[in-house]
């Protein structure tokens, strides 16, 4: 029985009639061809939608409609603006093929989060000042910076938390850091969709303090405080790093060098060249307590510095000074070996100063991790001595001086090494900010924009391709 022999459809047999008409051999090619055209049109439309939605995303809420939230750091009016660099200078670097159009957006936070602090010149010159230097370098790096947040891979949040100096001891008071950072996150998450859509995973902060984003100078207190929950999904640029499990580095992070002003290095080398006479064999100037147990009940430097002082203060090979001297860089450039023992934290600005001024750094800090290991071959330019081997320090350095010192110095005096560890206001190829961009590029899997593009391309190549191949092959 065929469909032509059936009676006209009624309510009772309509379903059977329709079924038979669809199965009719003479009409199927026309129907299949129409259906294939319909599939192709559907695929094309959906692909266009995906690509359009990728390049046109949610726009920021108009600032005039944004409510002002309460915070002890809030002013009468919180204003977000895209910062305009105050100088006409800019980095003349081109975005290299290595970075494949890496783009960073800088949130324009109101000045109480950053610029207001720089009225104290120390804010931009002390050992934690990389938070200022990185911000300035990125502001000037127009080939890497984007003014359109929709095309950004990463979002830099410029908050200076190290510039609130104590009136008691002069050290940075970083106790306010979590509150100030949380206030900034409230602001950007209220005005923009980018924090909420990725839960901050593509947002970048600087924590250039003793124990990174734990925000305390004493290790036990830092561990107790831990990294604030609101930062645990973000990327932290931090000076603290060890090669064992530690709560203060249990976050996505990039290890950066402590800040030393390039200008101070340049002025020192103008007076005493890198390859000049070095009449001091072993140098250290800094805190060396005779009785290392301080008011907190803790032993400073795990007694390492005290041991150095006790054993070598009368040794003519060692030039040890316990008091501050503003011209100490002139002593470094005269020295062959510069001791870099731990303080409260493993890292020290002496490491960068020693490298920049051509003095072989002698690192005494068990388990320390060093910045930018892919660019700086630390084993070829420095020495590492165990904390428990301080008593053998004299013999160790005598042996190196008699054997491979010249090879170490030759590696150390390569200008590229010094360049790698210094931050410049105008970013230069290979400098410390450049190395940060290299590290960020390796973390592009955290970029929300890149991940969305990847999904769109995969869909087009996968599901869309199936429809297209089916249409080309014709009806079956």
C-alpha positions, 0 to 999 in steps of 0.5 A, spaced: 500 500 500 502 506 498 500 513 500 496 515 494 491 509 495 490 512 502 483 516 504 484 523 506 486 524 512 482 525 518 483 526 525 484 519 527 489 517 521 492 524 520 499 521 524 499 515 519 498 519 513 504 524 514 508 518 516 507 515 509 508 522 505 515 523 509 517 516 507 515 517 499 521 515 495 519 520 489 519 526 494 525 525 499 531 528 495 527 535 494 526 535 502 533 532 504 536 538 499 532 543 503 533 540 510 541 541 508 540 548 506 537 549 512 542 546 517 548 550 513 544 557 514 543 555 522 550 553 522 552 560 519 548 564 523 550 561 530 557 562 528 556 569 526 553 570 533 559 566 537 564 571 533 559 577 534 558 576 542 566 575 542 568 581 540 562 585 543 561 583 550 557 587 556 559 594 556 561 597 563 555 600 567 555 608 566 559 611 572 553 616 573 548 610 575 553 606 579 552 607 587 557 609 592 559 603 597 561 604 604 568 603 605 573 607 610 578 608 604 572 611 600 572 618 598 565 622 597 566 620 590 569 614 587 571 615 580 574 610 575 577 613 569 582 610 564 589 613 566 592 618 561 600 618 562 602 625 565 608 625 560 609 625 553 614 619 553 612 612 551 615 605 550 617 605 543 617 597 543 613 593 538 609 587 540 614 582 538 611 575 535 613 572 541 607 575 545 602 574 539 598 580 541 598 580 548 594 585 551 593 588 558 588 593 561 590 597 567 584 599 571 584 607 572 583 607 580 582 613 583 588 616 586 587 614 593 589 607 591 596 609 588 598 616 586 596 620 592 601 615 596 607 618 591 607 624 594 612 621 599 618 620 594 620 614 598 614 610 596 617 610 589 624 608 591 624 603 597 625 596 596 618 594 595 617 599 590 616 595 584 608 596 585 609 603 583 615 601 577 611 596 574 604 600 574 609 606 571 612 601 566 605 598 563 602 605 563 608 607 558 607 600 554 602 602 549 604 596 544 602 591 550 597 596 553 589 596 551 584 602 552 579 597 551 577 592 556 574 587 551 580 586 548 584 585 554 588 578 556 589 580 563 587 586 567 592 590 572 590 593 578 594 598 581 594 599 588 600 601 592 599 598 599 607 599 601 607 606 602 604 607 608 610 608 612 610 607 620 611 613 624 615 609 629 620 605 626 619 608 618 618 601 615 612 600 611 605 598 615 602 593 610 596 592 615 592 596 611 593 592 605 587 587 605 582 592 606 585 597 601 585 591 596 578 589 597 576 596 596 579 596 590 576 590 588 569 592 590 570 598 586 572 594 579 567 589 580 561 594 581 563 598 575 565 592 570 563 585 568 570 583 568 572 581 575 565 577 576 566 573 569 572 570 571 572 570 578 579 574 578 583 569 575 585 574 569 587 579 574 594 581 576 596 584 583 603 586 586 605 584 593 612 585 593 613 584 601 616 579 605 611 574 605 607 576 598 600 576 599 600 574 606 601 581 608 606 581 614 613 581 615 613 575 621 613 569 618 608 565 623 604 571 623 604 571 615 602 564 615 596 565 620 593 571 616 594 567 610 592 570 603 586 573 603 580 569 600 578 574 595 586 574 592 586 566 591 584 566 584 588 571 581 595 572 579 600 575 584 607 578 582 611 577 588 618 577 591 617 571 596 618 564 593 621 558 596 622 551 593 617 547 598 610 548 600 608 554 603 602 557 605 604 564 602 605 562 595 599 557 594 596 562 589 598 563 582 604 567 582 610 570 578 616 571 582 619 578 581 626 581 583 626 586 589 626 594 587 633 597 586 633 604 582 636 604 575 638 611 577 642 609 583 646 603 579 648 608 573 651 613 578 655 608 582 658 605 575 659 612 573 664 613 578 667 606 579 666 601 572 664 594 573 670 591 571 674 596 575 679 594 582 675 590 587 679 591 593 674 588 598 674 580 598 667 579 602 662 585 603 656 585 608 653 591 611 646 590 614 643 588 621 647 583 625 644 583 632 649 580 637 643 578 641 638 576 635 632 574 639 628 581 638 622 583 642 617 578 638 621 573 641 624 570 635 631 570 632 632 574 627 635 571 620 635 564 624 641 567 627 645 566 621 647 574 621 649 573 628 654 567 626 657 571 621 659 577 625 661 572 631 666 568 626 668 573 621 668 580 624 676 580 626 677 577 619 681 581 614 678 578 608 671 580 611 669 587 611 662 587 615 659 593 617 652 593 622 650 600 621 647 604 615 651 608 610 647 611 604 653 610 600 653 603 601 653 601 593 660 604 592 662 599 597 659 593 593 662 595 587 669 595 590 667 587 592 669 581 590 663 577 594 657 580 597 653 576 602 646 575 601 643 572 608 636 571 609 633 577 614 626 575 616 624 573 609 629 569 605 630 574 599 634 581 600 635 587 595 642 585 596 641 580 591 639 585 585 644 590 588 650 585 587 648 583 580 647 590 578 654 592 581 658 586 579 659 583 585 658 575 586 652 574 590 653 569 596 646 567 597 645 564 604 637 562 605 635 555 605 630 553 599 629 560 596 627 561 589 630 566 585 626 570 580 626 569 572 630 563 572 629 562 564 633 569 563 638 568 569 642 562 570 643 563 577 648 557 578 653 561 573 653 567 576 652 566 584 654 562 590 649 558 594 651 556 601 647 552 606 645 556 613 648 551 617 655 552 613 656 559 615 662 557 619 665 554 613 664 560 609 671 563 609 674 556 606 669 556 601 670 563 598 677 562 598 676 555 594 672 559 589 677 565 588 682 560 587 679 556 582 673 558 577 672 566 580 674 569 573 668 564 569 663 566 574 665 574 573 665 573 566 658 571 566 655 576 571 658 582 568 654 580 562 650 587 561 643 583 559 644 580 566 643 586 570 638 589 565 633 583 567 633 584 574 631 592 573 625 596 573 625 602 568 619 607 567 619 606 560 620 598 559 625 596 555 626 589 551 629 584 556 628 588 563 624 586 569 617 588 566 618 585 560 620 578 563 613 579 567 610 579 560 613 573 558 611 570 564 604 572 563 604 570 556 605 563 559 599 563 563 594 565 557 590 559 559 587 564 564 585 569 559 577 569 559 578 572 552 582 567 549 578 562 552 572 564 549 575 565 542 578 558 543 571 555 544 568 559 538 574 556 534 573 549 536 565 549 535 566 552 528 572 547 526 568 541 530 560 541 530 560 547 524 564 542 520 560 536 520 554 540 518 558 543 512 561 537 510 554 534 510 551 539 506 557 539 501 556 531 500 549 532 498 543 528 500 543 520 501 
